[in-house]
Amino acid sequence: MVIHDEPTPGEMLPILPGHSSAGRLERVLRAGHFAVTAELAPPDSANPHDVYARAELFDGYVDAMNATDGSGANCHMSSVGICALLTRIGYAPIMQVSCRDKNRIAIQGDVLGAAAMGVSNILCLTGDGVQAGDHPQAKPVFDLDCMSLLETIRGMRDKAEFLSGRKLTDPPKVFLGAASNPFAPPLDFRPHRLAKKIAAGAQYIQTNYCFDVPRFKEFMARSRDLGLLEKVFILPGVGPMASARTANWIRNNVPGIYIPDAVIERLAGAKDQKREGQQLCIELIQQLSEIEGVSGIHVMAYRQEESVAEIIESSGVLQGRVPWYPGRDEKLLQERATS
């Protein structure tokens, strides 16, 4: 499916009725399509071509790319910097904003700058503590948390004012998201935590890795009972595990990620564990896409970004739809002319 209303890089599409942004991700979700987002690994580099090379791996398979903001409290190219590069050529980034490193003055300034560059999607995060990363001596800020950050940006967008009450001449038109972890105890609290994020302004949710489909179904059922699924788009997180050893390390060292024994045993018993991890990811995407209330998928393929295209293609969730990327329409027309 070709959509002939793509903007020239640096320009914006009109905002459709009922939408809060001009972004493609919001358009895809509100049109009822199954959306695909993926995490773009930020480079330890000042070379823009390192960003473009990573983005090109997702061409034709994702609707938006997450530009992470010091994920794990480790230093990389900034989220704002990556978004500036991606919007320059027309990609649709999701700018992650962590509260760990900046106060409300810096964050609100970044939001305005990002919106001016054409960023339509923001993901609000509290952020990991500095002790988890490669600069444990850094001074943590945490002036805001996820909830207050959502409320702050929603106020900038809907009331056209800073948190201080000072008016904005042109508010940022953005689609607001947050993260959720359905697998962190206490499990009964997770749907209620989701409700608070929605009340604070979250319009879409990306979850942590989902390896336990029955447990995720229970989370979705409880969220449905609370009337939440009609208020938010939920994209469960998936990703290929490179080996049983990797999966076991993540389970034991990364808080909030639950990987069942059966997953590790399946990987350990495979001749090609990396390939098996990719096949498992495909199966999880297919199973999750069948759950009521799931609007898309968020792929986190750490150090396996080159496998994302094959995983999405094999899962079949795009159903023939080709998400936009620079040069997509010209390429599709050439393919049709030669077929």
N, C-alpha and C positions, 0 to 999 in steps of 0.2 A: 504494500500500500504506500503510495507516494502522496505526501501532503505538500501542496504547492503554496504554502503560506509561510515559508521559512524567512526569517529576517536576514538582512545583510548584517554581517558582524559589526557590532557597535550600534546597531539600531534595535528597536524593540517591536514586537508584534503588539497589536491592540489587545487589551485585556477583555476577555469574553465575559458576558454576564454571569454573575455568581462566582467568578474567579478572583483571587486576590493578587495574582501575578500574571505576567505575560509568558511565563515559562512553559517549555514543552512538557516537562514532567507533570505539572498540574493538568495540562490539557489532556495528556494521555490517560491519567487516572480518572479525571472527571468524565471522559468519553467512554469509560468502562473497559479500556484495554488493560491487559495484564502488563504491568510495568516491570522493567528490569533496571536496577541500579547496580553499580559496582564501585569498589573502593580502589582509587588510584594511589599507588604507593608513591609517596613524595620522595624526590631524589635528595641525596646529600651532595648537592651541586648547585651552581649558579648558571648552569647551561640550560636555556629554554628548550633545546632539542631533546633533552632527557625527559621533559614533561610530555612533549608531543609524541615521542616514540612510545611512551607508555599509554597515552591516550589512544593512539592508533590501533592498539591491540583490541580495543573494544568497538571499533567502527562497525556499525550495522547491527550491534547486539545489545546495546544498553541505551536507555533513555536519559540517563544522567550519571555523572561520576562524582563520588565523594572526594573532596580535597580535604584530607585529614589535617587536624590542628594539633601537632605535637602528640600524636597518638602514643599511649603508654608513657607519656612524659619524656619522650625522646625527641631530640632536636633534628628537624629536617627543614626543607624549604617550606615557607609558611603557606597556610591555606589561602590567604589573601593573594600571595604571589602566584600560586598555581591558578587560582580563579582568573587573575588578570591575564595570564597567558592563554587559558582555555577560551575565555570569552572573546579574545582578540580574533580568533578564527571561527567562532560560532558554536563551540561546544557548550553543553548545558552542565555546568558544575553545581554541586551541592557544597556550599561552603560550611564546613564544620567550625563551630565556635566553641572553644573550651574556656571555662571561667577560671582556670587555674592560673593563667599567666598575665591577664589583663584586668584592669578595673573597668567600671561602667563607662568612664569617659572614653577610654581607648576602644572598647567594644562598640559603643554606639557610633563612633567615628568610622570604624571598620565597616559597619553595616551600611552606612551612607556611601562610603567609597565603593563597596562591592556592588550595591544597587546601581550606582552611577556607571559602573563598568558593564552592567548587563547581567549580574548574578540575580537569579530569580528564586533560588532555593537556599534555605539556611537550616542547618541541623544544630540544635542547641544541646550542649553537653556541659555537665559539671566539670568533668575532666579527672584523670587519674592524679593521685598525689605525686609530688616530685620525687618521693623516695622510690617510686617504681621505675624511674627512668635513668638516663645517663648523666644527669646533672642533679644528684640528690642534694647538693649544697645550695641549689637555687631557692629563692624566696617565693613561696606560694602566695597567690593573691586571694582567689575565691571571694572577691567582693560580691559577686552574684553566684547563684547556683542555677541549675537547669530551669527550675520553675520561675524564678525571678527574671531570668534571661528571656524566657518565652514571653512573659508579661511585658518586659521592657520593649522588645522588638514589636510586639503586637501593638503597644501604645504608640510607637513611632509610626507604624503603618496605618492604624485605624484612627488615631486621634491627632496625627501629625504633630507630635510633640516629644521632646526628650523626656527622660525620666525626671528631670528637674522641673518639668512643666513648661519650659521654653518652647515656643512654636517652631515647627519646620515649615519652610516654604514649599518643599516638594518631598512628600514622604516616600520611604522605600516600599515598593510594591513587591513583596516577597511571599513565598509559600513556606510556612513554618513547620519544621519537623523536630522530633525528639527521638531519643533512643529508649528501648525498653528491654528488660531482661526477664522473660517469663520463667526462667529456670533458677533464679536466685531465691533462696529461702528468705522469709516465709512465703511459700507459693500462694497462699490464700490472699496475701496482700498485693500481689502483682497487678491484678485487674483494677484494684482501687488506686494504686499508684498511677496506672495508665489514665484513669479518670481524672486525676489531679492534673496531669500533663495536658490533657485535652482541655480542661477548664482554663488552664493557663495560656492556651493558644495553639497547641500542637494540632496540625492538620494532617500530618502523615507521621508514621512511626516506622523506624528501622530497628529490628531486634538484634540481639546477640546471636551467635551461632545456634542453630536449631538442629540437634541430632536426635531428639526424642519427640517423634511426631505425636504419639498419644498424649504426652504431657502438654504439648503445644495445643492440641485439640481441646484439652480441658481449659487451658488459659483462654482460648477463643470462645468457648462455650460460656464461661463465666463473664467474659467481657460482653458477650451478646446479651446475657441476662441483665446486665447493668445498662443496656441501651447504648453501648459505646461504639459498636461497629458501624452504625449509621452516621457517626460523627467524625470518623477518622479513617484514613487509608493505612492498612497495615502491610508491611513488607518484611516477612521473616528473613533472618540472615542465614546464609549457607556458605560453605566453602569446602574445597577439596583438601583433605589431609594427606600429606606426603607419605606418611608411614604410621605404623602403630606407635612407634617411639615418639613421634611428634605429637600425636593425639594424646598419648599418656602424659607427656610433659605439659601440654596445654591444660589438660584436666586437673593436674596437680598444682599448677603454678599460676594460672590465670583465674582470678576470682570471678565467680558467676557463670562460668562455662561448664555445662554438664554434658559429658560424653559417656553414654552407656557402655558397659563392659562388652556388649554384643558388637558394638562398632569397632572397638579395639581388637577384639578377637577376629572379626572378619578381615581387618587389615593385616593382622599378624599372619593369618593363614593364606594370604594371597601370594602368588609367585611374583607379581609386579604390584607392590603395595601402592605406589604412586598412581598407577592406572586404576587400581581398585578404589582408591580414594576419590578419583574423578567420577567413576561410575556410581559410587554411593551418593555423591553430590547430585548427579543427574536424577537419581531415583528420589532423593529427598525433595528436589524441586518439583517433580511431578506429583508427589504425594501432598506436598504443602499447597500446591496450586488448586487442589480439589477441595480444600477446606473453606467452608463458608466464611466470608469476611476477609479472606486474603486477597489483596489487590495487586500484589506483585512480589518480587523477590529481590533481596539485596545480597550480592555476591562479594565475599571477602576472600580472595584467592592469594593469600600472602606468598610471594615469591613463585606463584604459579599463574600470574596474570595472562600468560600466553595460552592457557588452557580454557579461559572464560568463553571464548567464541565457540569452541567445540562443545563445551558443557551446555551452553544455552541452546545451540543448534540441536543437539541430541535430545534435550528435554522436550522440545516442541512447543514451549509455552508462548512463543511469539506468534505462532499460527500463521506464518508467512509474512507478518509485519516486519518491515525493515526500519528500525529507528534511525533518525536523521544523523548524519555525520558530514563533515565537509566534503563536497563532491559527490554525495550520494545520488542525487537525481541525475546528474550527468552520467554516472556509472551505470545506473539502472537503464537509462535510455540507450546507452551503447550496447548493453547486454541484450536488450530486446531487439535492437537493430541487427545484431549478428546471430540471433537464435532462429 
